[in-house]
Amino acid sequence: MELTTKISNYYENLRRKNAETHEKRVGEIYKKIPEIREMDALIRDIALKASIEQIKNPDSDKSIEESEKIYKLKLKKMDFLEKRGYPRDYLDDIYTCKDCHDTGIIEDEVHLETTEKCHCLKKLIVSELYDMSSISYMLERENFDNFDLNVFSEKVYDKFNMSPKENMKNILAISKNYIKTFDEKNDLNLLLWGPTGQGKTFLLNCIAAELIKEDVIVIYQTAYEILKTMEDRKFKNKDDDKYNLYFEADLLIVDDLGIEFVNSFTTSEIFNIINTRLLRGKKTLISTNLSPKELSKTYTDRVFSRVFQKFVPIRFFGPDLRWQ
């Protein structure tokens, strides 16, 4: 089932369930408090007459009078509910998301033709994308609960004057502070770099898992997957929900930058994503197996300078953990 259809069905089912719950509540209250049934009938009658009067006499002030009557009747209903031990809003329409009324779309009240995705829809898209990939399974295994510092070597490297284990302790402190201060407008972006098998991807998963718990919208993709989406959109006219999220997600994690085939198109797209997110104050994490020198040779000066100007480089070193 296509993602769009799946999400559409989700909201349709959500509205139906909430409508059924509301209908049951109304039936329950009508039995226990028949006065409310009478008030509802009176409200409908007043509203109908006011509508007819407005059509006949558009300049009439009668509709204002009728609106006041309806308002007073609604307050009276709430008083009845409260006296019988019910919440005052017990008979209000039920919405799981009060911002979009379970449609996934928020309309601009001034410019009605202007719409935007609701935060609940963005989270749903991300959740569905995780389910469609292996990332949800990965996050269950690769998180801070399963992070073991003891796998890192205690051998001191003269070049760095510390061991991989000491280095990882420092990186963990930076990562946890990044999570703690994520909501602050500090323009903090991280570039994790070093050879393969150093734990970069594991750490990215740990950060993603923690932030997702806090309802942060996180998109996690390899550089190859991102550029594949870009190419399909540009050259095959494929519309993908992931595309806008590359720019809109609270956090974009780009894993393995540099493994993709690099040409003028890919370089331009990488720059566009990174630069747009920087301008919007959106945070980004990048991992790469390339050194800064290798990155400067792989990408244009424009991309390289933009990344290293706005990202904090964090170096990984040590033996390949995959062979331990």
ROKEKOL-555856 format. One record per residue (C-alpha): residue in three letters; x, y, z; residue number from 1. Coordinates in Angstrom, 2 decimals. Layout:
N
> Ala; X; Y; Z; NUM
...
//
This chain:
324
> Met; 0.00; 0.00; 0.00; 1
> Glu; 1.38; 3.44; -0.96; 2
> Leu; 2.33; 5.71; 1.91; 3
> Thr; -0.17; 8.41; 0.88; 4
> Thr; -3.06; 5.92; 0.83; 5
> Lys; -1.98; 4.41; 4.15; 6
> Ile; -1.89; 7.82; 5.83; 7
> Ser; -5.22; 8.85; 4.29; 8
> Asn; -6.81; 5.67; 5.65; 9
> Tyr; -5.29; 6.33; 9.07; 10
> Tyr; -6.92; 9.76; 9.36; 11
> Glu; -10.22; 8.48; 7.96; 12
> Asn; -10.31; 5.68; 10.55; 13
> Leu; -9.31; 8.12; 13.30; 14
> Arg; -12.16; 10.49; 12.46; 15
> Arg; -14.63; 7.60; 12.25; 16
> Lys; -13.63; 6.20; 15.66; 17
> Asn; -13.83; 9.62; 17.28; 18
> Ala; -17.23; 10.27; 15.68; 19
> Glu; -18.51; 6.91; 16.99; 20
> Thr; -17.24; 7.73; 20.48; 21
> His; -18.95; 11.14; 20.31; 22
> Glu; -22.21; 9.55; 19.15; 23
> Lys; -22.13; 7.11; 22.08; 24
> Arg; -21.56; 9.97; 24.50; 25
> Val; -24.51; 11.89; 23.10; 26
> Gly; -26.77; 8.83; 23.41; 27
> Glu; -25.59; 8.26; 26.98; 28
> Ile; -26.24; 11.88; 28.02; 29
> Tyr; -29.64; 12.04; 26.32; 30
> Lys; -30.75; 9.05; 28.42; 31
> Lys; -29.35; 10.35; 31.70; 32
> Ile; -30.07; 14.06; 31.21; 33
> Pro; -33.08; 14.46; 28.89; 34
> Glu; -33.00; 18.23; 29.41; 35
> Ile; -29.88; 18.36; 27.27; 36
> Arg; -31.68; 16.60; 24.41; 37
> Glu; -34.35; 19.33; 24.60; 38
> Met; -31.69; 22.06; 24.62; 39
> Asp; -29.96; 20.56; 21.58; 40
> Ala; -33.26; 20.47; 19.71; 41
> Leu; -33.87; 24.10; 20.64; 42
> Ile; -30.36; 25.10; 19.49; 43
> Arg; -30.91; 23.43; 16.11; 44
> Asp; -34.29; 25.16; 15.74; 45
> Ile; -32.85; 28.60; 16.58; 46
> Ala; -29.88; 28.09; 14.23; 47
> Leu; -32.17; 27.07; 11.35; 48
> Lys; -34.49; 30.06; 11.82; 49
> Ala; -31.51; 32.42; 12.10; 50
> Ser; -30.07; 31.08; 8.82; 51
> Ile; -33.36; 31.58; 6.99; 52
> Glu; -33.70; 35.10; 8.43; 53
> Gln; -30.16; 35.95; 7.35; 54
> Ile; -30.90; 34.89; 3.78; 55
> Lys; -34.12; 36.94; 3.69; 56
> Asn; -32.69; 40.00; 5.45; 57
> Pro; -28.87; 40.11; 5.18; 58
> Asp; -28.72; 43.44; 7.05; 59
> Ser; -30.81; 42.23; 9.97; 60
> Asp; -29.29; 42.14; 13.47; 61
> Lys; -31.50; 39.23; 14.44; 62
> Ser; -28.75; 36.70; 13.79; 63
> Ile; -26.68; 38.33; 16.54; 64
> Glu; -29.54; 37.96; 18.99; 65
> Glu; -30.00; 34.31; 18.02; 66
> Ser; -26.27; 33.64; 18.40; 67
> Glu; -26.43; 34.99; 21.95; 68
> Lys; -29.38; 32.67; 22.70; 69
> Ile; -27.42; 29.69; 21.37; 70
> Tyr; -24.36; 30.67; 23.40; 71
> Lys; -26.40; 30.86; 26.61; 72
> Leu; -28.00; 27.47; 25.90; 73
> Lys; -24.56; 25.90; 25.38; 74
> Leu; -23.38; 27.31; 28.72; 75
> Lys; -26.51; 25.90; 30.34; 76
> Lys; -25.72; 22.47; 28.83; 77
> Met; -22.24; 22.60; 30.31; 78
> Asp; -23.68; 23.49; 33.72; 79
> Phe; -25.99; 20.46; 33.54; 80
> Leu; -23.08; 18.20; 32.62; 81
> Glu; -20.91; 19.52; 35.42; 82
> Lys; -23.66; 19.08; 38.02; 83
> Arg; -24.00; 15.43; 36.99; 84
> Gly; -20.25; 14.82; 37.31; 85
> Tyr; -19.25; 15.09; 33.65; 86
> Pro; -16.53; 17.34; 32.16; 87
> Arg; -17.98; 20.55; 30.69; 88
> Asp; -16.61; 19.62; 27.25; 89
> Tyr; -17.92; 16.03; 27.36; 90
> Leu; -20.21; 16.59; 24.36; 91
> Asp; -17.73; 18.59; 22.27; 92
> Asp; -16.51; 17.07; 19.02; 93
> Ile; -13.60; 14.71; 19.70; 94
> Tyr; -10.26; 15.24; 17.96; 95
> Thr; -7.06; 13.34; 18.59; 96
> Cys; -5.21; 16.35; 17.19; 97
> Lys; -6.96; 19.61; 18.05; 98
> Asp; -4.71; 21.61; 15.72; 99
> Cys; -5.81; 20.01; 12.44; 100
> His; -9.02; 18.25; 13.60; 101
> Asp; -7.58; 14.92; 12.47; 102
> Thr; -7.10; 15.92; 8.84; 103
> Gly; -3.30; 16.24; 8.89; 104
> Ile; -3.60; 19.65; 7.25; 105
> Ile; -3.66; 23.12; 8.81; 106
> Glu; -5.33; 25.86; 6.78; 107
> Asp; -4.27; 29.48; 6.95; 108
> Glu; -7.29; 31.30; 8.41; 109
> Val; -6.48; 34.42; 6.41; 110
> His; -5.43; 32.83; 3.13; 111
> Leu; -7.73; 29.82; 2.94; 112
> Glu; -6.00; 28.44; -0.14; 113
> Thr; -2.74; 28.16; 1.83; 114
> Thr; -2.21; 24.92; 3.73; 115
> Glu; 0.63; 23.17; 5.52; 116
> Lys; 1.24; 19.74; 6.99; 117
> Cys; 0.28; 19.45; 10.64; 118
> His; 2.93; 18.33; 13.13; 119
> Cys; 0.96; 15.10; 13.66; 120
> Leu; 1.13; 14.31; 9.94; 121
> Lys; 4.88; 14.95; 9.84; 122
> Lys; 5.40; 12.58; 12.76; 123
> Leu; 3.15; 9.98; 11.14; 124
> Ile; 5.10; 10.16; 7.87; 125
> Val; 8.38; 9.72; 9.73; 126
> Ser; 6.94; 6.81; 11.72; 127
> Glu; 5.70; 5.09; 8.56; 128
> Leu; 9.03; 5.63; 6.84; 129
> Tyr; 10.77; 4.02; 9.80; 130
> Asp; 8.43; 1.04; 9.64; 131
> Met; 9.10; 0.69; 5.92; 132
> Ser; 12.85; 0.64; 6.51; 133
> Ser; 15.07; -1.18; 8.98; 134
> Ile; 15.71; 1.88; 11.12; 135
> Ser; 13.07; 1.11; 13.77; 136
> Tyr; 14.65; -2.33; 14.27; 137
> Met; 18.11; -0.75; 14.42; 138
> Leu; 17.06; 1.78; 17.07; 139
> Glu; 15.79; -1.02; 19.29; 140
> Arg; 19.28; -2.51; 19.31; 141
> Glu; 21.53; 0.51; 18.90; 142
> Asn; 20.80; 2.96; 21.71; 143
> Phe; 22.51; 4.30; 24.82; 144
> Asp; 21.17; 1.40; 26.92; 145
> Asn; 23.24; -0.95; 24.78; 146
> Phe; 26.26; 1.32; 24.40; 147
> Asp; 29.36; -0.39; 25.81; 148
> Leu; 32.46; 1.76; 26.34; 149
> Asn; 34.50; -1.35; 27.12; 150
> Val; 34.64; -2.33; 23.43; 151
> Phe; 36.92; 0.65; 22.78; 152
> Ser; 40.67; 0.21; 23.12; 153
> Glu; 42.49; 1.64; 26.13; 154
> Lys; 45.74; 1.84; 24.20; 155
> Val; 46.98; 5.43; 24.10; 156
> Tyr; 47.65; 6.75; 20.58; 157
> Asp; 50.66; 9.07; 20.60; 158
> Lys; 49.21; 11.08; 17.74; 159
> Phe; 46.15; 12.00; 19.84; 160
> Asn; 47.66; 11.67; 23.31; 161
> Met; 44.66; 9.60; 24.40; 162
> Ser; 43.05; 6.22; 23.89; 163
> Pro; 39.99; 5.49; 21.69; 164
> Lys; 38.10; 4.80; 24.94; 165
> Glu; 38.95; 8.23; 26.38; 166
> Asn; 38.04; 9.82; 23.06; 167
> Met; 34.69; 8.06; 23.05; 168
> Lys; 33.97; 9.25; 26.61; 169
> Asn; 34.44; 12.81; 25.37; 170
> Ile; 32.26; 12.16; 22.31; 171
> Leu; 29.52; 10.66; 24.50; 172
> Ala; 29.55; 13.79; 26.67; 173
> Ile; 29.22; 15.99; 23.58; 174
> Ser; 26.40; 13.78; 22.22; 175
> Lys; 24.41; 13.83; 25.45; 176
> Asn; 24.82; 17.59; 25.73; 177
> Tyr; 23.63; 17.86; 22.11; 178
> Ile; 20.48; 15.96; 23.06; 179
> Lys; 19.96; 17.97; 26.25; 180
> Thr; 20.26; 21.32; 24.45; 181
> Phe; 18.58; 20.26; 21.21; 182
> Asp; 15.65; 22.67; 21.57; 183
> Glu; 17.96; 25.62; 22.12; 184
> Lys; 18.66; 27.91; 19.17; 185
> Asn; 22.39; 27.30; 19.24; 186
> Asp; 23.01; 26.30; 15.59; 187
> Leu; 24.88; 23.24; 16.85; 188
> Asn; 25.52; 20.71; 14.08; 189
> Leu; 27.96; 17.80; 14.31; 190
> Leu; 30.21; 16.15; 11.73; 191
> Leu; 31.39; 12.70; 12.85; 192
> Trp; 34.41; 11.58; 10.85; 193
> Gly; 36.92; 8.76; 10.92; 194
> Pro; 37.60; 5.34; 9.39; 195
> Thr; 34.94; 2.64; 9.11; 196
> Gly; 34.16; 0.51; 12.15; 197
> Gln; 34.63; 3.25; 14.76; 198
> Gly; 31.04; 3.39; 16.05; 199
> Lys; 29.87; 6.50; 14.17; 200
> Thr; 26.64; 4.95; 12.88; 201
> Phe; 25.94; 3.31; 16.26; 202
> Leu; 26.26; 6.70; 17.96; 203
> Leu; 23.99; 8.37; 15.38; 204
> Asn; 21.36; 5.72; 16.13; 205
> Cys; 21.73; 6.38; 19.87; 206
> Ile; 21.16; 10.11; 19.37; 207
> Ala; 18.20; 9.48; 17.05; 208
> Ala; 16.58; 7.04; 19.52; 209
> Glu; 16.82; 9.54; 22.41; 210
> Leu; 15.42; 12.47; 20.43; 211
> Ile; 12.57; 10.42; 18.96; 212
> Lys; 11.49; 9.65; 22.55; 213
> Glu; 11.13; 13.43; 22.99; 214
> Asp; 8.85; 13.65; 19.92; 215
> Val; 11.55; 15.26; 17.81; 216
> Ile; 10.97; 14.67; 14.09; 217
> Val; 14.11; 12.85; 12.97; 218
> Ile; 14.91; 11.75; 9.43; 219
> Tyr; 17.78; 9.27; 9.18; 220
> Gln; 19.13; 8.45; 5.72; 221
> Thr; 22.40; 7.54; 4.10; 222
> Ala; 23.75; 10.09; 1.63; 223
> Tyr; 23.10; 7.53; -1.11; 224
> Glu; 19.40; 7.20; -0.12; 225
> Ile; 18.94; 10.96; -0.03; 226
> Leu; 20.44; 11.46; -3.47; 227
> Lys; 18.45; 8.52; -4.87; 228
> Thr; 15.28; 10.29; -3.70; 229
> Met; 16.50; 13.53; -5.30; 230
> Glu; 17.31; 11.83; -8.59; 231
> Asp; 13.96; 10.01; -8.74; 232
> Arg; 12.15; 13.28; -8.09; 233
> Lys; 14.07; 15.24; -10.71; 234
> Phe; 14.54; 12.70; -13.48; 235
> Lys; 11.64; 10.25; -12.96; 236
> Asn; 9.01; 12.69; -11.60; 237
> Lys; 8.53; 10.51; -8.53; 238
> Asp; 6.88; 12.36; -5.65; 239
> Asp; 8.24; 11.17; -2.32; 240
> Asp; 7.10; 12.27; 1.14; 241
> Lys; 10.70; 12.09; 2.30; 242
> Tyr; 11.79; 14.94; 0.05; 243
> Asn; 10.16; 17.81; 1.98; 244
> Leu; 11.17; 16.24; 5.28; 245
> Tyr; 14.83; 16.56; 4.32; 246
> Phe; 14.26; 20.31; 4.69; 247
> Glu; 11.52; 20.36; 7.35; 248
> Ala; 12.50; 17.66; 9.87; 249
> Asp; 13.72; 18.91; 13.24; 250
> Leu; 16.85; 16.80; 12.75; 251
> Leu; 18.30; 15.34; 9.56; 252
> Ile; 20.93; 12.64; 10.01; 253
> Val; 23.07; 12.00; 6.92; 254
> Asp; 25.07; 8.81; 7.32; 255
> Asp; 28.06; 7.89; 5.17; 256
> Leu; 28.52; 11.14; 3.30; 257
> Gly; 30.99; 10.51; 0.52; 258
> Ile; 29.98; 6.96; -0.44; 259
> Glu; 27.56; 8.25; -3.07; 260
> Phe; 28.56; 8.87; -6.67; 261
> Val; 29.67; 12.50; -6.74; 262
> Asn; 28.96; 14.75; -9.72; 263
> Ser; 27.69; 18.29; -10.26; 264
> Phe; 24.09; 17.23; -9.56; 265
> Thr; 24.79; 15.40; -6.29; 266
> Thr; 27.10; 18.16; -5.07; 267
> Ser; 24.45; 20.79; -5.80; 268
> Glu; 21.73; 18.80; -4.03; 269
> Ile; 23.88; 18.14; -0.95; 270
> Phe; 24.67; 21.86; -0.73; 271
> Asn; 21.00; 22.81; -1.20; 272
> Ile; 19.84; 20.54; 1.64; 273
> Ile; 22.57; 21.55; 4.08; 274
> Asn; 22.39; 25.25; 3.26; 275
> Thr; 18.58; 25.43; 3.40; 276
> Arg; 18.53; 23.71; 6.78; 277
> Leu; 21.21; 26.05; 8.11; 278
> Leu; 19.25; 29.09; 6.94; 279
> Arg; 16.08; 27.75; 8.59; 280
> Gly; 17.86; 27.00; 11.85; 281
> Lys; 17.27; 23.25; 11.43; 282
> Lys; 19.85; 20.91; 12.91; 283
> Thr; 21.84; 18.29; 11.00; 284
> Leu; 24.21; 15.46; 11.90; 285
> Ile; 26.61; 14.08; 9.31; 286
> Ser; 28.90; 11.06; 9.44; 287
> Thr; 31.61; 10.30; 6.92; 288
> Asn; 34.54; 7.93; 6.48; 289
> Leu; 36.44; 10.68; 4.68; 290
> Ser; 38.98; 12.98; 6.29; 291
> Pro; 38.54; 16.75; 5.94; 292
> Lys; 41.22; 16.72; 3.26; 293
> Glu; 39.41; 13.96; 1.34; 294
> Leu; 36.08; 15.79; 1.69; 295
> Ser; 37.61; 18.96; 0.26; 296
> Lys; 38.77; 16.98; -2.77; 297
> Thr; 35.42; 15.17; -3.18; 298
> Tyr; 33.12; 18.19; -2.97; 299
> Thr; 33.34; 21.75; -4.20; 300
> Asp; 34.83; 24.44; -1.99; 301
> Arg; 31.33; 25.84; -1.56; 302
> Val; 30.03; 22.62; 0.05; 303
> Phe; 33.18; 21.94; 2.01; 304
> Ser; 33.50; 25.45; 3.47; 305
> Arg; 29.79; 25.56; 4.35; 306
> Val; 29.98; 22.24; 6.22; 307
> Phe; 33.17; 23.00; 8.13; 308
> Gln; 32.09; 26.55; 8.88; 309
> Lys; 28.85; 25.54; 10.57; 310
> Phe; 29.55; 22.00; 11.82; 311
> Val; 31.61; 20.89; 14.81; 312
> Pro; 34.01; 18.16; 13.57; 313
> Ile; 34.35; 15.16; 15.90; 314
> Arg; 37.11; 12.71; 15.10; 315
> Phe; 36.90; 8.95; 15.68; 316
> Phe; 39.98; 6.76; 15.76; 317
> Gly; 41.06; 3.31; 16.87; 318
> Pro; 40.95; -0.31; 15.68; 319
> Asp; 38.03; -1.50; 13.57; 320
> Leu; 35.36; -2.61; 16.06; 321
> Arg; 33.75; -4.89; 13.49; 322
> Trp; 36.64; -7.35; 13.81; 323
> Gln; 36.70; -7.50; 17.60; 324
//
